[in-house]
Amino acid sequence: MNKLTFKKIDFWLQITTFFSIYIFLIVDFNASKSYSNYGTAIIFSSLIPSYFIIGFVQLISIISNLYKFKTMRNDQRKLYEKTVLILFILTIFAFSFLPFGLIYAIFMIFVSPVLAIWYLIITWTELKEMKKTKKN
């Protein structure tokens, strides 16, 4: 598989995962309104697992890109990889000391969507650049 095809599959897999999960969350949220504590139900039954699904798809993408594009990585991807590494180290530290773990988990509920969107933008930018380079 050539690199452009790989990047297209990578991008569309992320888009599909991203929007499928958010459509599911909207449907699940509307279905959960009949519960008296639907806010808590939606967070623990759907929202948190969806973060892990998107995170897993993007982690596979990061590892695949490290393997496939060893020399062709833009500055944003390198910064993103460093950010994820720092957050991983902080995760180990935070959950070693339980009070910090709870605070960190709450922090990550807000940071994770930003990271997901950032990574999607990085992949889209790289795909656009690869298409432009191929035309020239």
ABEGO torsion letter per residue (X at the ends): XBAAAAAAAAAAAAAAAAAAAAAAAAAAAAAAAABAAAAAAAAAAAAAAAAAAAAAAAAAAAAAAAAABAABBBAAAAAAAAAAAAAAAAAAAAAABAAAAAAAAAAAAAAAAAAAAAAAAAAAAAAAAAAAAAAX
